[in-house]
């Protein structure tokens, strides 16, 4: 079937190409880049439409586009949200490269109304399962501790759920956190969170565009099962130096951008750091004199340089580093000089870098060459000492885990005919996994009692090759057909995968679009995790000679249309997804923090997963009132031979109903209101529901709650606690000063009505065969405030 599919694909294209060869002499091509007139920033997703022929396209991640029409002269409409629309007549008798600039709408404070049409109507594209969130909307949402949070905004989209209450993990269509490919300027980010998952690792003031794919994956993406979050950083202002300072309760950020050489080279640098440790540390030390040092913070640093050699050649250098650090050092000394001390440190960091060069070979061919590196490290240090005149003992434990990638990639955009837009490319990645290394050392009176160093590294090499064609077969029928081939070389074993992708759109009467898709995905890595928060026990591990790669097949069917005079985008989708070779710890297995001789392979089991559901989405991007509403009805379960007796059980994040309402309202010039309401029905948990009297001697202490009684767990994820819901509100006061600076005061309230959404549960007691539970809430009613100055 696979060779037949490829043959059919290429034969159809050859037939279509020959048909259009007759029109070659009567067609013309317009290509180039589109930028912001005031900053020189390239614009992503700008819609370019040839009005007479109805051919259309959008700019890619570098602001580049190419459109071919069967005419020597055509009128093009160029439109983008927040910018003035251009209608221009262009002579195409000779194909040429152009640089077009769009003028931003600058009257938001005066008229309150954002004008301008959007990108292509949603019914015109073959793509489904993709959502674009404007950064301006994310920054306008109620701020968590004064911080706009990208991942918490994504959690309000249909098919996307949060993990544990208050965390920033995203779970897409029944998948796990490791099944999301998160790209920052093309480089993968393996742990996109801070403070054990409560905050995301993205400074939204340094971000230009966010695209979420949760199904119908284009062939150019691979390596994950559930979603792709493609994030593009700002390139930097080519015209003038600008900056933004934001101070909040938790953190402050500063962004500076401008030209190194006007209209040639730009830069942007952005940093964010928390500072609650600066005032918490003195309080802890005053209340606990034994504490000598307390450190708790995270920071992010983004930097980028963009250089334009010519209209055809651009170079980009991107860098990101984010780190979390927790350290508690304490000592207890007696008057006689004896005592003890301890030092605990926990930290993790992400570092990515990218060098990208894109080149326009001709009016129909664009290429982008990229070199990236990504490193994730988790480091835990625990040491203790006992000292005195006769005794000196030390105990040191250091645990590390992580993953490092080096990738080379090339991508081509090619438009051979008006109805074809072909993308193809290849990449090669060297992965180095450190599933867990430990150093353990003990000494007594200068005598070494223990000195162990365990751990291993596993290297895997991943190859990817893809081709896709966005093909307008007729005015009503448009498809995106492609193939993604990949291979993974590890431990003298080679895994190969051929992944077909198909997405189709057919226009129904009334301009409704019927869309259908199929996508097969393969993932060559796993995350061994006990929860949705980041812990030292979380290990990134590869497919090995014993552990197979994860695979998924997803089909979807949907309807979409711009409604209410094209002011709203509406979509409805149903999907069905199967997952193979997903792994979990075996029942009773200890969470591993070291990987001596790949011990983790013996503590896991693999099996199958299934997810299906219905998603509704209504989004408004322009006007005084913007925002979106989403609803999802979903189900997901797992079946693993060595878990739950081999019986199918609901996945720990199986939630039947999810409802999100998000609104941003420009009340009047300078005042902006925002609100977010989220509702998730109860997720399952594994808990003992019954206790029995102990009947065998020696079992008295086996029960968790009392001697002589035994807890009984009927099955995994056997109960559901309660739904979670929350309302967040915010208001911003914006003032433009005569100097041109923009000042913003933002006030927000997280969890307005103080809903005690439980984060952790335990069994308090039993009444008959009923378990009485108690739990703790992590995030109650919390106000926030921030001050921002843009200059």
Secondary structure, DSSP 8 states (H G I E B T S, - for coil): -HHHHHHHHHHHHHHHHHHHHTTGGG-EEEEEEEEETTT--B-SS-EEEETTT--EEE--TTSEEEEEESSSEEEEEEE-TTB--EEEEEE-SS-EEEEEEE-B---HHHH----S--SS-GGG-S--SEEE--HHHHHHS--BTTB--HHHHHTTSTTEEESSTT---EEETT--GGGEEEEETTEE-S--EEGGGTEES--GGGEEEEEEE-SS--TT--S-SSEEEEEEE----SSS-EEEEEEESSEEEEEEEEEEETTTEEEEEEEEEE-HHHHHHHHHHHH-TTEEEEEEEEEEEEEEEEEESSSSEEEEEEEEEEEEEEEEEEEEE-TTS-EEEEEEEEEEEEEEEEEEEEEEEETTEEEEEEEEEEEEEEEEEEEEEEESSS-EEEEEEEEEEEEEEEEEEEEEEEEEETTEEEEEEEEEEEEEEEEEEEEEEEEETTEEEEEEEE---EEEEEEEEEEEEEEE-SSSEEEEEEEEEEEEEETTEEEEEEEEEEEEEEEETTTEEEEEEEEEEEE-EEEE-SSSS--TT-EEEE--SSS--EEEEEEEEEEEEEETTTTEEEEEEEEEEEEEEEEEE-TT----S--GGGGGGGSEEEEEEEEEEEEEEEEE-SSSEEEEEEEEEEEEEEEETTSGGG--EE-TT--SEEEEEEEEEEEETTEEEEEEEEEE---EE----EEEE--STT-TT-SSSSTTEEEE--STT-EE---EEEEEEEEEEEEE-TTS-EEEEEEEEESTT----EEEEEEEEEETTEEEEEEEES--SEEEEEEEEE-
